[in-house]
Amino acid sequence: MTIPNKELNITIVGLGVIGGSFAMALHDAGYRNLYGIDIDQATLDKAKAQQLIKEGYRDGKDILPQSDLVIFSLYPRLVHDFIVTHQHHFKPGSILTDATGVKKFFIEDILSVLPASIDFIFGHPMAGREKKGIDFASNSVYKGANYILTPVPSNKEENLAFLEALIMEMGFGRITRISADYHDEMIAFTSQLPHAIAVALVNSDVEGRETEKFTGDSYRELTRIAKINEELWSELFLENKDNLLSSIQTFEDQLDLIKDAIKYDDSVALKQLFIKSTKRREKFDR
């Protein structure tokens, strides 16, 4: 399986904001044999009413044996639990993939229970929204976004190539293959640390002083992600705790440099820190 076939049966497990956006992107790319699995019947009804899926299921036993590709859009531990429960229902030769923000802690457990004929390619779309639920899914959230794959030795190259082609069809701008270890290290810095900073900044405010009347773009942009899904992000933080704690410490060290420069009226040190950050950030705009 190397070239995406529009007649493929694709099932999305979890039709929240990420899974719903997958359905929209795949529908826009011309895929019509889309199916959904979700514990919430209202979500399934909405997805079917919007013609994002042909049919919805509360359980996977009926549709998984017909599914060529299964995309998991669940919290990390729920992916593991679903695999364990449905390990004998997957179609032989099918491809599974996920969208979870941490990898290393559950890869071995998942691979150990899957039949050898099933190829699970672990992935992570670097795009999302602060709100949750299918009502906030978008057909544009993935446009130009980064996508990370963390291949394992058992993955077949033709299946990796197939999935990469499908990802590009959905509108992603770049795909990077890295190890699960490096993924978790980088995500701790580029995703989890910014969320921790935003939460800490908002929570450090003095209660009741009507801060919203005094904010500009800088505060609003920096704190946008403080509107956070507490269930998901608590799990992500704790499952990647060592990497995240290391990133937090490095950030605190840099904040201390700014703090000391202010404390000792060291304008030279401040300017050097600002120059360094400006040069580093400009690389993102090239």
Residue, then its C-alpha position, 0 to 999 in steps of 0.5 A: m500500500t504505497i499510493p493513497n486510494k480514494e476508495l480506502n475505508i478509513t475509520i477515525v476513533g475519537l471525533g473531537v476537535i482533532g478527529g473531526s478536523f481529520a475527517m474534514a481534511l480527508h473529506d476535502a481531499g476526496y475520501r468518502n469512505l470515512y467512518g467514526i467511532d466515538i462514545d458520544q452518540a451526539t457527536l456521531d450524529k453531528a459528524k454524519a449530519q455534516q456528511l463527514i462520515k458515512e456511519g458512526y459506531r459506539d464500538g469498533k467490532d463491526i467497522l474495524p474488520q473493514s478498515d484499511l486505515v484507523i486513525f486514533s484521536l484519543y488521549p494517550r492512555l485511551v489509545h492503549d486501552f482501545i488497542v487492548t480491547h480491540q486487538h483481535h478486530f483489526k483487519p489483517g494488513s491494515i495500518l493504524t496511526d495516532a495523533t497523541g502528543v507523547k510517544k515513548f511511554f506506550i509504544e512498546d505496550i501497544l506493539s506487544v498486543l497487536p497482531a504482526s500483520i497490523d502496522f502501527i505508525f505513530g504520528h503527531p500532527m503539530a496543530g490543534r485548538e484550545k477548545k474541545g469537541i467536534d463543534f470546533a473542528s476545522n478544515s483549515v487547522y492542518k493547512g501548512a502545519n508540521y507533522i511528526l512520524t516516529p517510526v519503529p523497526s516493524n513499520k513497512e517503508e511502503n506503509l510509511a510512504f503511503l501515510e506520508a502521501l495521505i498526510m500531504e493530501m490533507g494539507f500539511g506542509r512538512i513531515t519529519r521522521i524522528s525517534a520517539d525519544y527525540h519527539d518527546e524531548m522536543i515536544a516538551f520544549t515546543s509544546q508543553l513548556p509554552h502551555a506551562i508558561a501560559v498557564a503560569l502567567v495567567n494564574s500569576d495575575v492579581e485576582g479582580r483587577e480587570t486585566e482584560k482592560f489593559t491587555g494588548d496583542s502580546y498578552r493575548e497571543l502569549t496566553r491564548i493556549a492557557k485556555i487548556n483541556e485539563e484532562l488531556w494536558s495533565e496526562l501529557f505533562l505527567e507522561n513526559k515529566d522528565n523532559l518537561l521538568s528539564s525544559i522548565q529548568t532551562f527556561e527558569d535559568q534564562l528568566d533568572l538572567i533577565k531578572d538579574a540584569i534588571k536587579y543590577d541595572d545591567s542594560v548591556a546584559l539585557k540588550q545582549l539577551f534581546i539581541k540573541s532572542t531576536k536573531r533566534r526568532e527571525k529564523f522562524d520567519r525565513 
